Amino acid sequence: MTHVVTDPCIKCKYTDCVDVCPVDCFKEGPDFLVIDPDECIDCAVCIPECPVNAIYADTDTPDHFQSFLEINARLAQGWPTISKRIAPLSSAEQWKDKTGKLASLDSVN
């Protein structure tokens, strides 16, 4: 089992989750974080740290976020590991309560 970062993270990129990850499984893109499913040890410590509730266990991922399982796995292959907290995007406050942000993701392809 693994965990997955979903839509609420897009255009926010809060990194509170990164600080608590014991295996550095988070990967950083320009406007989103993903979890590398090959590195995640399913400890779940990241879930309560996310201020926008963007992280789910793969088995608990809501149906409307299922596509993020594939997105996380694919994007984790090319993005660098992030292992320390950084400031959220300057757009975070503007985007944090919006839904359906997948079309706004800079790196879906």
Secondary structure, 3 states (H helix, E strand, C coil): CCEEECHHHCCCCCCHHHHHCCCCCEEECCCCEEECCCCCCCCCCCHHHCCCCCEEEHHHCCHHHCHHHHHHHHHHCCCCECCCCCCCCCCHHHHCCCCCCHHHCCCCC
